[in-house]
Amino acid sequence: MLNHITIMGRLTRDPELRYTQSQTPVASFTLAVDRDFGSRDGGEKQTDFIDCVAWRQTAEFVSKYFQKGSMAVVSGRLQIRDWTDREGGKRRSAEVVVDNIYFGESRRRDSGDSGSYGGNYGSSSGESRSYSAGHASSAPSASASPFAELDDGDGELPF
């Protein structure tokens, strides 16, 4: 079985960081995700508001580097929870349990936020960073690529 979801959107509010009784960090936030298509009558695109929950170091990372309006790329699994409301009615809700979160845009040029790195766009420090289920990873920038550009030669293909 496969349960994997990847979404990209903007946080609708600052992440809410809490701790369980055993002091495990957990962050809750909601992403506003635009649909790729508009309505049938040619109207505006619709937006889905998707609840997300991150645990442990990922939760701390989210609460430190993301805030309302930040573009984020989230991958994880979809979880359906059944619960009972105050009136005794049965309810069901869906949320994404975050495995990985990435910055969805480069650092804003007009803000002084030095904690933001660009997801796929690189950053002023020349590296791309993401946070993946408990550890940070760094990738070299294109300028430090181990690949060299090939000479066009005479334009003839070798096959």
C-alpha positions, 0 to 999 in steps of 0.5 A, spaced: 500 500 500 502 507 498 500 513 502 504 519 500 502 526 499 506 532 496 502 539 497 505 546 496 501 552 499 502 558 503 501 557 511 494 561 513 497 562 520 503 562 524 505 554 526 502 552 533 508 549 537 506 544 543 509 539 547 505 532 549 506 530 556 512 526 554 515 533 552 515 531 544 514 537 540 508 537 535 507 543 530 500 544 527 499 549 521 494 549 515 496 550 508 492 554 503 493 550 496 490 552 490 487 548 485 490 547 478 484 549 475 478 554 475 471 553 476 467 550 470 464 557 468 471 560 468 471 563 475 477 564 479 481 558 482 479 554 488 483 553 494 483 548 499 485 549 506 489 542 508 491 541 516 498 539 517 502 536 523 509 535 524 513 532 530 519 532 533 525 536 530 521 537 524 516 541 528 521 545 532 524 547 525 517 549 522 515 553 528 522 557 527 523 558 520 515 558 517 510 563 519 503 566 516 504 567 508 510 562 508 510 558 501 512 551 503 512 544 500 510 538 504 510 531 503 508 526 508 502 521 509 494 522 509 491 521 516 484 520 517 482 521 524 475 519 527 473 523 533 466 525 537 464 532 538 462 536 544 454 534 542 456 527 541 456 527 534 461 523 530 466 527 526 472 525 521 478 529 519 483 529 514 490 531 516 497 531 513 503 528 517 509 531 515 515 527 513 519 533 509 518 540 509 521 545 504 522 552 503 517 553 497 520 560 495 527 564 495 528 569 501 524 575 500 529 581 498 525 586 502 525 582 509 531 581 513 529 574 515 536 571 515 533 564 517 530 563 510 533 559 505 530 558 498 527 551 497 529 549 490 532 556 488 538 556 492 540 562 497 545 567 499 549 562 502 549 558 496 546 552 498 539 549 498 536 546 505 530 542 507 528 539 513 526 531 513 523 528 519 529 529 524 535 532 520 537 538 516 540 536 509 545 541 505 546 540 497 551 544 493 549 549 489 549 549 481 556 552 481 559 547 485 556 541 481 561 536 479 558 536 472 562 540 466 559 543 460 560 539 454 563 543 448 558 543 442 564 541 437 562 540 430 554 539 431 555 532 429 551 527 434 556 521 435 550 516 434 
